[in-house]
Amino acid sequence: MDFLVAQVVGRKYSAAFGFESDADATKCAAIIRKATAPKKKDKNPKPAL
């Protein structure tokens, strides 16, 4: 990774990543998408105790 720029405005986060090569960017894009994917909701939530 060559650089990282991130900011927070209120409750919103954004970031820009810079990579040396297209190959590095492609490889890391999948990892970044997986890390930022919304959590799946449980179809059968457990009742509160």
The first five atom37 places (N, CA, C, CB, O) and aatype in JSON, in Angstrom:
{
  "aatype": [12, 3, 13, 10, 19, 0, 5, 19, 19, 7, 1, 11, 18, 15, 0, 0, 13, 7, 13, 6, 15, 3, 0, 3, 0, 16, 11, 4, 0, 0, 9, 9, 1, 11, 0, 16, 0, 14, 11, 11, 11, 3, 11, 2, 14, 11, 14, 0, 10],
  "atom_mask": [
    [1, 1, 1, 1, 1],
    [1, 1, 1, 1, 1],
    [1, 1, 1, 1, 1],
    [1, 1, 1, 1, 1],
    [1, 1, 1, 1, 1],
    [1, 1, 1, 1, 1],
    [1, 1, 1, 1, 1],
    [1, 1, 1, 1, 1],
    [1, 1, 1, 1, 1],
    [1, 1, 1, 0, 1],
    [1, 1, 1, 1, 1],
    [1, 1, 1, 1, 1],
    [1, 1, 1, 1, 1],
    [1, 1, 1, 1, 1],
    [1, 1, 1, 1, 1],
    [1, 1, 1, 1, 1],
    [1, 1, 1, 1, 1],
    [1, 1, 1, 0, 1],
    [1, 1, 1, 1, 1],
    [1, 1, 1, 1, 1],
    [1, 1, 1, 1, 1],
    [1, 1, 1, 1, 1],
    [1, 1, 1, 1, 1],
    [1, 1, 1, 1, 1],
    [1, 1, 1, 1, 1],
    [1, 1, 1, 1, 1],
    [1, 1, 1, 1, 1],
    [1, 1, 1, 1, 1],
    [1, 1, 1, 1, 1],
    [1, 1, 1, 1, 1],
    [1, 1, 1, 1, 1],
    [1, 1, 1, 1, 1],
    [1, 1, 1, 1, 1],
    [1, 1, 1, 1, 1],
    [1, 1, 1, 1, 1],
    [1, 1, 1, 1, 1],
    [1, 1, 1, 1, 1],
    [1, 1, 1, 1, 1],
    [1, 1, 1, 1, 1],
    [1, 1, 1, 1, 1],
    [1, 1, 1, 1, 1],
    [1, 1, 1, 1, 1],
    [1, 1, 1, 1, 1],
    [1, 1, 1, 1, 1],
    [1, 1, 1, 1, 1],
    [1, 1, 1, 1, 1],
    [1, 1, 1, 1, 1],
    [1, 1, 1, 1, 1],
    [1, 1, 1, 1, 1]
  ],
  "atom_positions": [
    [[0.85, -1.16, 0.0], [0.0, 0.0, 0.0], [0.91, 1.23, 0.0], [-0.98, -0.01, 1.22], [1.85, 1.33, 0.78]],
    [[0.59, 2.16, -0.9], [1.37, 3.4, -0.97], [0.83, 4.47, -0.03], [1.38, 3.93, -2.39], [1.6, 5.18, 0.62]],
    [[-0.51, 4.58, 0.05], [-1.07, 5.6, 0.93], [-2.46, 5.23, 1.37], [-1.08, 6.96, 0.23], [-3.12, 4.37, 0.79]],
    [[-2.91, 5.9, 2.42], [-4.25, 5.74, 2.97], [-4.72, 7.11, 3.46], [-4.29, 4.67, 4.13], [-4.02, 7.77, 4.21]],
    [[-5.91, 7.52, 3.01], [-6.52, 8.76, 3.47], [-7.9, 8.39, 3.99], [-6.6, 9.86, 2.32], [-8.68, 7.76, 3.27]],
    [[-8.22, 8.76, 5.23], [-9.51, 8.42, 5.82], [-10.09, 9.64, 6.52], [-9.37, 7.24, 6.82], [-9.37, 10.51, 6.99]],
    [[-11.42, 9.67, 6.57], [-12.09, 10.76, 7.28], [-13.38, 10.27, 7.89], [-12.37, 11.94, 6.33], [-13.97, 9.28, 7.45]],
    [[-13.8, 10.98, 8.92], [-15.07, 10.7, 9.6], [-15.85, 12.0, 9.64], [-14.84, 10.11, 11.05], [-15.34, 13.04, 10.08]],
    [[-17.1, 11.94, 9.18], [-17.99, 13.1, 9.24], [-19.27, 12.62, 9.91], [-18.27, 13.72, 7.81], [-20.05, 11.87, 9.32]],
    [[-19.47, 13.04, 11.14], [-20.63, 12.55, 11.9], [-20.49, 11.05, 12.11], [0.0, 0.0, 0.0], [-19.54, 10.58, 12.73]],
    [[-21.47, 10.3, 11.59], [-21.44, 8.84, 11.72], [-21.02, 8.15, 10.44], [-22.81, 8.33, 12.15], [-21.14, 6.93, 10.33]],
    [[-20.52, 8.9, 9.46], [-20.09, 8.35, 8.16], [-18.57, 8.27, 8.09], [-20.63, 9.22, 7.0], [-17.87, 9.19, 8.5]],
    [[-18.08, 7.15, 7.57], [-16.65, 6.93, 7.41], [-16.35, 6.77, 5.93], [-16.18, 5.69, 8.22], [-17.14, 6.17, 5.19]],
    [[-15.22, 7.3, 5.48], [-14.79, 7.07, 4.11], [-13.26, 6.98, 4.1], [-15.29, 8.2, 3.15], [-12.58, 7.52, 4.97]],
    [[-12.74, 6.27, 3.09], [-11.3, 6.09, 2.99], [-10.9, 5.9, 1.53], [-10.83, 4.9, 3.84], [-11.69, 5.39, 0.73]],
    [[-9.69, 6.3, 1.21], [-9.11, 6.07, -0.11], [-7.77, 5.36, 0.09], [-8.92, 7.43, -0.9], [-6.94, 5.8, 0.89]],
    [[-7.59, 4.27, -0.63], [-6.37, 3.49, -0.54], [-5.61, 3.61, -1.85], [-6.68, 2.01, -0.21], [-6.21, 3.59, -2.92]],
    [[-4.3, 3.73, -1.78], [-3.47, 3.78, -2.98], [-2.51, 2.6, -2.99], [0.0, 0.0, 0.0], [-1.84, 2.32, -1.99]],
    [[-2.44, 1.92, -4.13], [-1.58, 0.74, -4.26], [-0.56, 0.96, -5.37], [-2.42, -0.52, -4.55], [-0.78, 1.77, -6.27]],
    [[0.55, 0.24, -5.29], [1.62, 0.39, -6.27], [1.23, -0.13, -7.65], [2.85, -0.33, -5.8], [1.64, 0.44, -8.66]],
    [[0.45, -1.2, -7.69], [0.12, -1.8, -8.99], [-1.35, -2.19, -9.04], [1.01, -3.03, -9.25], [-2.02, -2.3, -8.02]],
    [[-1.82, -2.4, -10.26], [-3.2, -2.86, -10.45], [-3.41, -4.24, -9.83], [-3.56, -2.89, -11.94], [-4.49, -4.54, -9.32]],
    [[-2.38, -5.08, -9.88], [-2.49, -6.41, -9.29], [-2.7, -6.34, -7.78], [-1.24, -7.24, -9.61], [-3.52, -7.06, -7.23]],
    [[-1.96, -5.47, -7.13], [-2.12, -5.28, -5.68], [-3.52, -4.75, -5.36], [-1.05, -4.32, -5.13], [-4.16, -5.22, -4.41]],
    [[-3.99, -3.79, -6.14], [-5.32, -3.21, -5.92], [-6.41, -4.26, -6.11], [-5.56, -2.04, -6.87], [-7.35, -4.31, -5.32]],
    [[-6.29, -5.08, -7.13], [-7.29, -6.13, -7.39], [-7.32, -7.13, -6.26], [-6.99, -6.84, -8.73], [-8.4, -7.54, -5.82]],
    [[-6.15, -7.54, -5.79], [-6.07, -8.52, -4.71], [-6.69, -7.98, -3.42], [-4.61, -8.93, -4.48], [-7.41, -8.7, -2.73]],
    [[-6.41, -6.75, -3.11], [-6.9, -6.16, -1.87], [-8.36, -5.73, -1.94], [-6.06, -4.99, -1.5], [-9.02, -5.64, -0.9]],
    [[-8.88, -5.47, -3.14], [-10.28, -5.03, -3.27], [-11.24, -6.06, -2.7], [-10.61, -4.77, -4.75], [-12.2, -5.7, -2.01]],
    [[-11.0, -7.34, -2.97], [-11.87, -8.4, -2.43], [-11.81, -8.45, -0.91], [-11.48, -9.77, -3.02], [-12.83, -8.64, -0.25]],
    [[-10.63, -8.27, -0.36], [-10.46, -8.28, 1.1], [-11.19, -7.09, 1.72], [-8.96, -8.25, 1.47], [-11.86, -7.24, 2.75]],
    [[-11.07, -5.93, 1.11], [-11.73, -4.73, 1.64], [-13.24, -4.87, 1.55], [-11.27, -3.47, 0.87], [-13.95, -4.52, 2.5]],
    [[-13.76, -5.39, 0.43], [-15.22, -5.59, 0.3], [-15.74, -6.56, 1.35], [-15.56, -6.11, -1.1], [-16.8, -6.33, 1.93]],
    [[-15.01, -7.62, 1.59], [-15.44, -8.6, 2.58], [-15.46, -7.99, 3.98], [-14.52, -9.84, 2.56], [-16.36, -8.27, 4.77]],
    [[-14.48, -7.17, 4.29], [-14.39, -6.54, 5.61], [-15.5, -5.52, 5.83], [-13.04, -5.89, 5.79], [-15.92, -5.3, 6.96]],
    [[-15.97, -4.87, 4.75], [-16.97, -3.83, 4.88], [-18.38, -4.31, 4.57], [-16.63, -2.7, 3.99], [-19.32, -3.51, 4.6]],
    [[-18.55, -5.59, 4.26], [-19.89, -6.11, 3.94], [-20.79, -6.02, 5.17], [-19.8, -7.58, 3.45], [-20.34, -6.27, 6.29]],
    [[-22.07, -5.65, 4.96], [-22.99, -5.59, 6.11], [-23.18, -6.97, 6.72], [-24.35, -5.0, 5.67], [-23.18, -7.98, 6.02]],
    [[-23.35, -6.98, 8.01], [-23.57, -8.24, 8.71], [-24.96, -8.77, 8.37], [-23.42, -8.06, 10.25], [-25.92, -8.01, 8.28]],
    [[-25.06, -10.09, 8.16], [-26.35, -10.71, 7.85], [-27.18, -10.83, 9.12], [-26.16, -12.1, 7.2], [-26.67, -11.17, 10.19]],
    [[-28.46, -10.54, 8.98], [-29.37, -10.66, 10.12], [-29.78, -12.11, 10.29], [-30.61, -9.75, 9.94], [-29.97, -12.83, 9.31]],
    [[-29.91, -12.53, 11.53], [-30.32, -13.89, 11.85], [-31.81, -14.04, 11.54], [-30.02, -14.23, 13.34], [-32.62, -13.25, 12.03]],
    [[-32.17, -15.06, 10.73], [-33.57, -15.27, 10.37], [-34.39, -15.76, 11.56], [-33.68, -16.26, 9.23], [-35.6, -15.54, 11.6]],
    [[-33.76, -16.42, 12.51], [-34.44, -16.94, 13.68], [-33.78, -16.37, 14.93], [-34.42, -18.49, 13.69], [-33.0, -17.05, 15.59]],
    [[-34.09, -15.12, 15.26], [-33.44, -14.52, 16.43], [-33.87, -15.22, 17.72], [-33.76, -13.02, 16.52], [-35.01, -15.68, 17.85]],
    [[-32.94, -15.28, 18.66], [-33.23, -15.9, 19.94], [-34.07, -14.95, 20.78], [-31.93, -16.26, 20.68], [-33.84, -13.74, 20.77]],
    [[-35.05, -15.47, 21.5], [-35.88, -14.59, 22.34], [-35.08, -14.0, 23.49], [-37.08, -15.35, 22.88], [-34.18, -14.65, 24.03]],
    [[-35.42, -12.78, 23.87], [-34.73, -12.12, 24.98], [-35.11, -12.82, 26.29], [-35.1, -10.59, 25.03], [-36.25, -13.26, 26.47]],
    [[-34.17, -12.92, 27.16], [-34.44, -13.58, 28.45], [-34.95, -12.62, 29.47], [-33.2, -14.23, 28.98], [-35.23, -13.02, 30.61]]
  ]
}
